């Protein structure tokens, strides 16, 4: 069920960015707020960061953390093009989906990489599934905002 | 874990509306879009609707469905005051939380009231827990928008 919710948000994001023009994506979601391009990059960077956090490999685009997580929008960064971001979203999702397809329930209930084994012993909710729930909610948060670009 | 995610969204909503002034809540989240008051009423109405959907009782505020779900914002409706909406949010959450506290895992994996037993036999994901996941995502969607009122 969590996987379905995660997939649904990803499908909604992909559908949304394919509906919006590059010009719409370049706009702010509301006056003075983040642009669509920044939020798209932010969501890709956060999904990419799931790979090491869930123990599923290295970041595909390590430079995106600085650009879209650590640095706020409109700080003078140069963003990849929308076309390039769409390819990156696809690549990150393909890698995550392959891992999710292969993951057993047992693995998903195991600790994620940011929690130490001794802490996990007393905090068993700090598992991979919980990270996916939290990232699904995070994505929903920003998709709600990006819908304002329509 | 789903319960924690649900609670976290509700806590964020409560915190957010207590941070915003009545004037901020009366504003549109972006030019021409829904107002904060409408979205708050919408979220309360959707949570209230969980009671019958999960088999946990009647709607507390049946008139809110027409006002905040079936009718779009700015259609000339008269909304309850922000103070009244806050009380209603509290009442709906108190009732839902009491039911969630009492619900067993087995009950949460049982069908919700909008699915027939014969359909549930082949579609076991149409259970109560899945409804809570989907409403958590829905709330995150609108909280992301309401954050723009700050």
HADDOCK unambig.tbl for C-alpha pairs under 7 A between the chains (distance, minus, plus):
assign (segid A and resid 1 and name CA) (segid B and resid 125 and name CA) 6.76 0.50 0.50
assign (segid A and resid 1 and name CA) (segid B and resid 130 and name CA) 6.32 0.50 0.50
assign (segid A and resid 30 and name CA) (segid B and resid 30 and name CA) 5.14 0.50 0.50
assign (segid A and resid 125 and name CA) (segid B and resid 1 and name CA) 6.77 0.50 0.50
assign (segid A and resid 130 and name CA) (segid B and resid 1 and name CA) 6.32 0.50 0.50
assign (segid A and resid 137 and name CA) (segid B and resid 137 and name CA) 5.50 0.50 0.50
assign (segid A and resid 137 and name CA) (segid B and resid 140 and name CA) 5.84 0.50 0.50
assign (segid A and resid 140 and name CA) (segid B and resid 137 and name CA) 5.84 0.50 0.50
assign (segid A and resid 140 and name CA) (segid B and resid 140 and name CA) 5.61 0.50 0.50
assign (segid A and resid 140 and name CA) (segid B and resid 141 and name CA) 4.81 0.50 0.50
assign (segid A and resid 141 and name CA) (segid B and resid 140 and name CA) 4.81 0.50 0.50
assign (segid A and resid 141 and name CA) (segid B and resid 141 and name CA) 4.50 0.50 0.50
assign (segid A and resid 141 and name CA) (segid B and resid 143 and name CA) 6.56 0.50 0.50
assign (segid A and resid 141 and name CA) (segid B and resid 144 and name CA) 4.31 0.50 0.50
assign (segid A and resid 142 and name CA) (segid B and resid 144 and name CA) 5.97 0.50 0.50
assign (segid A and resid 143 and name CA) (segid B and resid 141 and name CA) 6.57 0.50 0.50
assign (segid A and resid 144 and name CA) (segid B and resid 141 and name CA) 4.32 0.50 0.50
assign (segid A and resid 144 and name CA) (segid B and resid 142 and name CA) 5.98 0.50 0.50
assign (segid A and resid 144 and name CA) (segid B and resid 144 and name CA) 5.85 0.50 0.50
assign (segid A and resid 144 and name CA) (segid B and resid 145 and name CA) 5.91 0.50 0.50
assign (segid A and resid 145 and name CA) (segid B and resid 144 and name CA) 5.92 0.50 0.50
assign (segid A and resid 145 and name CA) (segid B and resid 145 and name CA) 5.27 0.50 0.50
